[in-house]
Amino acid sequence: MEMHQIRYFLALCDELNFTRAAQISNVSQPSLTRAIKMLEEELGGPLFHRERANTHLSELGRTVKPYLQQVYREAEKAKREAEDFVRLKQTPLRLGLMCTIAPNQMLEFIAAVQMRHPGIALQIVDAAAVELERRLVAGELEVAIYALPETPPDNGLHYLPLYREQYMIVMQPGHRLAAGTCVQVRELDGERYLSRVNCEYGLAADRVFEQQNVDWPTVYESERDDWILAMAAAGLGLAFMPRLCVTHPGVVSRPLVAPEFWREVSLVTVRGRPHSPALGAMLTEAMHARWADQPALAVQAARTRGQGTTVGPADRDSSAR
């Protein structure tokens, strides 16, 4: 059974005249007659009784008509859904955002996607970077934006680098360490630590502090950066967080050095997985957006290659990533 046979059958049901049904269906009468005959052979009996001036449905025709109407409606609905999908009309797109990314960094990008592509039904979830990667690989997300600086890149994933940012020590303006232009790791000995539970550098930083015999006891733990910042502003301890996350007016921040810590935030997809037009539109917007007041790192790298310069490992920042 083919869709054109069902379409001809329904047209003949409406017209009860082979000539008019063929005209409405934009086919010749012999083609319509042949299609109806093949449908009758498949269904096991005549669908119409053909009389000179009175073509009418047979008992079998009346029985199968509602089922074929439903099949045709569902097929047309599927076709419309597919057309809307291709044209980005109400196309769902599940985006995962790392919960430690500053909202201000993402709002302009997300607003641009929704304004220029109103047909994308964007569904955003936030989670820790490790959880986002798990959901992405499992197919629960089409795309995610995150950083895992202590984890080697997964060959099964494609990374579109967006921006890099350094980790800072956050404190009250009157704190002794605020007088300098940076904070060395060894200077944190004896300070109180406000721990960000989802910090991408948690374990790596702990190892560095242990190596330098730095003891700064944890006095507060939270998954929420706004609480960490508020505690730092109240003078209850020091925080360790990416530069763009420092948004509280009551704190200052200084780069942590000796060693430095950096993270590279990327837009990540699964390599080889078919991408929807909606995802293609988002990738385009990501390449046109500004990240940390600069073009995306991928765009900068492409421009550099276009000038005949290759950026290799030796050209990159050698600090912790």
C-alpha positions in Angstrom: 0.0 0.0 0.0 1.4 3.4 -1.0 0.3 6.9 0.0 -0.8 7.9 -3.5 -3.2 4.9 -3.5 -4.8 6.1 -0.2 -5.0 9.7 -1.6 -6.8 8.5 -4.7 -9.1 6.3 -2.7 -10.1 9.2 -0.4 -10.6 11.5 -3.4 -12.9 8.9 -5.0 -14.8 8.6 -1.7 -15.5 12.3 -1.8 -16.4 12.6 -5.5 -17.8 9.1 -6.3 -16.8 9.8 -9.8 -13.6 8.4 -11.4 -13.2 11.4 -13.8 -13.6 14.1 -11.2 -11.4 12.2 -8.6 -8.6 11.9 -11.2 -8.8 15.7 -12.0 -8.7 16.6 -8.3 -5.7 14.2 -7.8 -3.9 15.7 -10.8 -3.6 12.3 -12.5 -5.1 10.6 -15.5 -8.2 8.5 -15.0 -6.4 5.3 -16.1 -3.7 5.9 -13.5 -6.3 6.5 -10.7 -8.3 3.4 -11.8 -5.2 1.3 -11.8 -4.1 2.5 -8.3 -7.6 1.7 -6.9 -7.5 -1.7 -8.5 -4.1 -2.5 -7.0 -5.4 -1.3 -3.6 -8.5 -3.6 -3.9 -6.2 -6.5 -4.8 -4.1 -5.9 -1.7 -7.2 -5.5 0.6 -8.9 -8.5 -0.8 -12.0 -7.2 -2.4 -13.8 -4.3 -4.2 -13.8 -1.0 -2.5 -16.4 0.5 -4.8 -19.4 -0.7 -6.7 -19.2 0.7 -10.2 -22.5 1.5 -11.8 -23.1 3.7 -14.8 -24.3 6.8 -12.9 -23.9 5.5 -9.3 -20.4 4.7 -8.1 -20.6 4.0 -4.3 -18.5 2.5 -1.5 -18.7 -1.2 -1.0 -19.1 -2.7 2.5 -15.3 -3.3 2.5 -14.7 0.3 1.4 -16.9 1.7 4.2 -15.0 -0.5 6.7 -11.5 0.6 5.7 -12.2 4.2 5.0 -11.8 5.6 8.6 -8.5 3.7 8.9 -7.1 5.0 5.6 -8.3 8.5 6.6 -6.3 8.2 9.8 -3.2 6.9 8.0 -3.4 9.8 5.5 -3.9 12.4 8.3 -0.9 11.1 10.2 1.3 11.0 7.1 0.4 14.6 6.3 1.1 15.6 9.9 4.5 13.9 9.8 5.3 15.7 6.5 4.4 19.1 8.1 6.5 18.3 11.2 9.4 17.4 8.9 9.0 20.6 6.9 8.8 22.7 10.1 11.9 20.9 11.4 13.9 21.7 8.2 12.7 25.3 8.3 13.4 25.7 12.0 9.8 26.1 13.0 9.4 24.8 16.5 12.5 22.6 16.3 13.6 21.4 19.8 17.2 21.8 20.8 18.5 20.7 24.1 21.4 22.7 25.4 23.4 22.0 28.5 25.2 24.8 30.3 27.9 24.3 32.9 26.6 25.6 36.2 29.8 27.4 37.0 29.6 29.7 33.9 28.6 33.3 34.7 25.1 34.0 33.4 26.1 37.3 31.8 28.5 35.4 29.5 25.7 33.3 28.1 22.6 35.6 28.0 23.6 37.6 24.9 24.4 34.4 23.0 21.1 32.7 24.0 19.1 35.8 23.2 20.7 36.1 19.8 19.8 32.4 19.0 16.2 32.9 20.0 15.8 36.3 18.3 17.3 35.3 14.9 15.9 31.7 15.0 12.5 32.0 16.6 11.6 28.5 15.4 14.2 26.9 17.7 12.4 25.6 20.8 15.5 25.9 23.1 15.5 23.7 26.2 18.3 24.7 28.6 19.6 22.6 31.5 22.4 23.4 33.8 24.7 20.9 35.6 28.2 20.3 36.5 30.6 19.7 33.6 31.0 16.0 34.3 27.3 15.4 34.3 26.8 17.5 31.1 29.3 15.3 29.3 27.6 12.2 30.4 24.2 13.5 29.2 25.7 14.6 25.9 27.2 11.2 25.2 24.0 9.4 26.2 22.0 11.5 23.7 20.0 13.4 26.3 21.5 16.7 25.0 22.4 17.8 21.5 25.0 20.3 22.6 26.7 21.5 25.8 28.9 24.3 26.8 31.4 23.4 29.5 35.1 23.0 30.5 36.9 20.0 32.0 40.5 21.3 32.3 41.7 18.3 34.2 40.3 15.7 31.8 41.9 14.7 28.5 39.8 15.5 25.4 37.4 12.7 24.3 38.1 11.6 20.7 34.4 10.9 20.4 33.5 14.6 21.0 34.0 17.7 18.9 35.1 20.9 20.8 34.5 24.4 19.5 36.7 26.6 21.8 34.9 29.8 22.9 37.0 31.5 25.4 39.6 31.1 28.2 39.6 32.7 31.6 42.0 32.6 34.6 41.1 31.6 38.1 41.1 34.3 40.7 41.3 34.6 44.5 38.2 36.5 45.6 38.2 38.5 48.9 37.0 41.6 50.7 38.7 44.8 49.4 40.4 45.4 52.8 42.0 42.0 52.9 45.8 41.9 53.1 46.1 40.1 49.8 44.1 42.7 48.0 47.0 45.1 48.1 49.0 43.1 45.5 48.4 42.6 41.8 48.2 38.8 42.1 48.2 36.1 44.8 50.8 33.3 45.0 49.6 29.9 46.1 51.9 29.9 49.1 50.3 33.2 50.4 47.1 31.3 51.0 48.5 29.4 53.9 46.4 30.0 57.0 43.5 31.6 55.2 39.9 30.3 55.4 38.6 28.6 52.2 35.1 29.0 50.7 34.7 25.9 48.6 32.8 25.8 45.4 31.5 22.2 45.2 31.4 22.1 41.4 34.8 23.7 40.8 36.4 22.1 37.8 39.8 22.4 39.5 38.9 21.2 42.9 41.1 18.2 43.2 43.9 19.6 41.0 44.1 22.7 43.2 44.1 20.6 46.3 47.2 18.7 45.0 49.0 22.0 44.3 48.2 23.3 47.8 49.5 20.1 49.4 52.7 20.2 47.4 53.4 23.7 48.6 52.4 22.9 52.2 49.5 25.4 52.1 46.9 24.8 54.8 43.7 26.8 54.3 40.8 25.0 56.1 37.4 24.9 54.4 34.9 26.9 56.4 32.0 26.8 53.9 30.9 24.7 50.9 28.2 25.5 48.4 27.1 24.7 44.9 26.0 28.4 44.5 28.5 31.0 43.4 26.2 33.8 44.6 26.5 32.5 48.2 30.3 32.0 47.9 30.6 35.6 46.7 28.4 36.9 49.5 30.4 35.0 52.1 33.6 36.5 50.7 32.1 40.0 50.7 31.3 39.4 54.4 34.9 38.6 55.2 34.2 35.0 56.1 36.9 33.6 53.8 38.5 33.5 50.4 37.1 32.0 47.2 38.8 30.4 44.2 36.8 31.0 41.0 37.0 32.0 37.3 37.4 35.7 36.6 34.1 36.1 34.8 32.2 34.7 37.7 33.3 37.5 40.0 30.3 39.7 39.8 29.6 40.8 43.5 30.2 44.5 44.1 31.5 43.9 47.5 34.6 41.8 46.6 37.8 42.2 44.6 39.8 39.5 42.9 43.4 38.9 42.1 44.9 36.3 39.7 46.2 33.2 41.4 49.8 32.5 40.3 52.7 30.2 40.9 51.1 28.3 39.3 48.3 29.8 37.3 45.0 28.1 36.7 43.0 28.6 33.5 40.0 26.9 31.9 38.9 26.8 28.2 35.2 26.8 27.7 34.0 25.0 24.6 30.8 24.3 22.8 30.8 20.5 22.6 28.9 18.1 20.3 29.2 14.3 19.7 31.5 13.7 16.7 29.8 11.9 13.8 26.3 12.2 15.2 23.8 13.7 12.7 23.1 17.4 13.5 19.8 19.1 13.2 19.4 22.5 11.4 18.7 24.0 14.8 22.1 22.9 16.0 23.7 24.2 12.8 22.1 27.6 13.5 23.5 27.6 17.1 27.0 26.8 15.9 26.8 29.7 13.5 25.7 32.0 16.2 28.5 30.8 18.5 31.1 31.6 15.9 29.6 35.1 15.4 29.2 35.9 19.1 31.8 37.6 21.3 33.1 35.7 24.3 34.8 37.6 27.1 34.8 40.6 24.7 36.7 38.7 22.0 35.7 36.6 19.0 35.5 32.9 19.8 38.8 31.1 20.2 37.9 28.9 17.2 37.5 32.0 15.0 40.8 33.5 16.2 42.6 30.2 15.4 41.0 30.1 12.0 42.1 33.7 11.3 45.6 32.9 12.4 45.8 29.8 10.2 44.5 32.0 7.3 47.6 34.2 7.8 49.9 31.3 7.4 50.7 30.9 11.1 50.2 27.6 12.9 49.4 27.7 16.6 51.1 24.8 18.3 51.4 23.7 21.9 54.5 25.8 22.3 52.6 28.9 21.4 49.9 28.3 24.0 49.9 29.4 27.6 52.0 26.8 29.5 50.1 27.2 32.8 47.6 24.8 34.1 44.5 24.5 31.9 
